[in-house]
Amino acid sequence: MVSRAFLVYVALGILPFLCGALHPVFFAFGYAFDAFLILMLLLDHAWMPRRGELAVTRKGPRTGTFGRAVQFKLEVENRSGRTARFELRDSPPAGLEVAAMEFSARLPPGGRIELGLEAQARARGDFAFGPVHLRLRGLLGLAVRQWTVAAPHSLRIYPDLTGADARVFHTSRGLLRESGARAST
């Protein structure tokens, strides 16, 4: 795939052909520019990390409480011998609100980075995270590769029962008073 920058350079490469009506040397310059641009695109594509050379894993708890934030981490590891410039987009389940789902970073060869996510459930139940979408850019910014990586993770959200014992005690005490029972002395 080609980037927008490549398309801009291609558009600029049309100018010498338009000026070719003025002097034929502009045609030669246009062909040379286009050949150079295609060569740079091929080199940029060849220098990019391949599929499988960037590993993505999701780390986080398996359970959470309704109404409380749950912390997750996406760990990206560059297993290639080349620097990786990438953009990452997470796909959380529909019932979770996630503050930041898109990240961009630059990883040196053999480098590792952890990206923090905070999610909050809108409902109780079981949630399964979807794949992570990666878009890599070449070092020259001309070539682009993109793919999805499966980073499965399940999360079960339970109701918030903090303080439930006190509520049950006060409710039971009130019901006993209404029924006419007396407290022992």
C-alpha positions in Angstrom: 0.0 0.0 0.0 1.2 3.5 -0.6 0.9 6.5 1.7 -0.6 9.9 1.1 2.9 11.3 1.0 3.7 9.1 -2.0 0.5 10.3 -3.8 1.6 13.9 -3.2 5.0 13.2 -4.7 3.3 11.5 -7.7 1.2 14.6 -8.2 4.3 16.7 -8.1 5.9 14.4 -10.7 3.2 15.4 -13.2 4.5 19.0 -13.3 7.6 18.2 -15.4 5.3 16.4 -18.0 3.1 19.5 -18.1 6.2 21.6 -18.7 7.3 19.3 -21.4 5.4 21.4 -24.0 7.9 24.2 -23.2 11.1 22.1 -23.6 11.6 18.3 -24.2 14.2 18.1 -21.4 11.3 18.3 -18.8 10.0 14.9 -20.1 13.4 13.3 -19.2 13.3 14.9 -15.8 9.7 13.7 -15.2 10.7 10.1 -16.1 13.8 10.2 -13.9 11.7 11.6 -11.0 9.1 8.9 -11.3 11.7 6.1 -11.6 13.4 7.5 -8.5 10.1 7.7 -6.6 9.2 4.1 -7.5 12.7 2.9 -6.4 12.3 4.7 -3.0 8.8 3.2 -2.6 10.2 -0.3 -3.2 13.1 0.3 -0.8 10.8 1.7 1.9 8.5 -1.3 1.6 11.5 -3.7 1.8 12.8 -2.1 5.0 9.5 -2.3 6.9 9.0 -5.1 9.5 6.9 -8.0 8.1 3.8 -9.5 9.5 4.6 -11.5 12.7 7.7 -9.4 13.5 5.6 -7.1 15.7 4.0 -9.1 18.5 1.0 -7.7 20.4 -0.2 -9.1 23.7 -3.0 -7.8 26.0 -2.4 -7.9 29.8 -5.0 -7.2 32.4 -7.3 -8.6 35.1 -9.9 -11.2 34.2 -12.6 -9.8 36.5 -13.7 -6.3 37.4 -16.4 -4.4 39.3 -19.2 -2.5 37.8 -18.6 1.3 38.1 -14.9 1.0 38.7 -12.1 1.4 36.1 -10.2 -1.6 34.9 -6.5 -1.1 33.9 -5.2 -2.9 30.8 -1.9 -2.9 28.9 -1.1 -3.6 25.3 2.5 -4.8 25.0 4.1 -4.4 21.5 7.4 -6.0 20.8 9.5 -5.4 17.7 11.1 -8.7 16.8 12.6 -7.4 13.5 16.0 -6.0 12.8 14.4 -2.7 11.7 12.8 0.3 13.4 9.1 0.1 13.3 6.9 3.2 13.1 3.3 2.2 13.7 -0.2 3.2 14.7 -2.3 0.8 16.8 -6.1 0.8 17.2 -7.7 -1.4 19.8 -11.2 -2.9 19.4 -12.8 -3.2 22.9 -16.2 -4.9 23.4 -19.3 -2.8 22.9 -20.2 -2.7 26.7 -16.9 -1.1 27.7 -15.9 2.6 27.5 -12.3 3.0 26.8 -10.7 6.5 27.0 -7.9 6.0 24.4 -8.1 3.4 21.7 -5.5 4.7 19.3 -1.7 5.0 19.8 1.3 5.7 17.6 4.9 4.9 18.4 8.3 4.2 17.1 10.1 1.1 18.2 13.8 0.3 17.7 14.9 -3.2 16.7 14.2 -5.5 19.6 12.3 -2.8 21.5 9.2 -3.3 23.6 6.6 -0.8 24.7 3.6 -1.0 27.0 0.5 1.1 26.2 -1.9 1.7 29.0 -5.7 1.5 28.6 -8.4 2.2 31.1 -11.9 0.7 30.6 -15.1 1.2 32.5 -18.1 -1.2 32.1 -21.5 0.2 31.3 -23.1 -3.1 32.2 -22.4 -6.3 34.1 -21.5 -9.5 32.3 -18.8 -11.2 30.2 -16.8 -9.2 27.6 -14.4 -10.4 25.0 -11.9 -8.1 23.4 -11.5 -8.1 19.6 -8.3 -7.9 17.5 -5.8 -5.1 17.5 -5.3 -3.2 14.2 -1.8 -2.2 13.2 -0.6 0.2 10.5 3.1 0.4 9.8 4.8 3.2 8.0 8.1 2.9 6.2 11.0 5.0 7.4 10.7 7.2 4.3 6.9 7.5 4.8 6.1 6.3 1.4 4.9 2.7 2.0 2.3 1.5 4.4 1.4 -2.0 5.7 -1.6 -2.9 7.8 -3.0 -6.0 9.4 -4.9 -7.2 12.5 -3.4 -9.2 15.3 -5.5 -11.4 17.6 -5.0 -10.3 21.2 -7.8 -12.3 22.9 -8.8 -11.3 26.4 -12.0 -11.9 28.4 -13.3 -9.8 31.2 -16.1 -10.6 33.6 -17.8 -7.6 35.3 -19.5 -8.3 38.7 -21.9 -6.0 40.6 -20.4 -3.6 43.1 -21.2 -5.2 46.5 -19.2 -2.8 48.6 -21.3 -1.8 51.6 -24.0 -4.4 50.8 -23.6 -6.0 54.3 -24.6 -2.7 56.0 -27.6 -2.2 53.7 -28.8 -5.8 54.3 -28.4 -5.3 58.1 -30.3 -2.0 58.1 -33.1 -3.5 56.0 -33.4 -6.6 58.2 -33.4 -4.5 61.3 -36.2 -2.3 59.9 -38.3 -5.4 58.9 -37.9 -6.8 62.4 -39.1 -3.5 64.0 -42.1 -3.5 61.7 -43.0 -7.0 62.6 -43.1 -6.1 66.3 -40.0 -8.0 67.4 -38.0 -6.5 70.2 -34.2 -6.4 70.6 -32.9 -8.7 73.4 -31.3 -7.0 76.4 
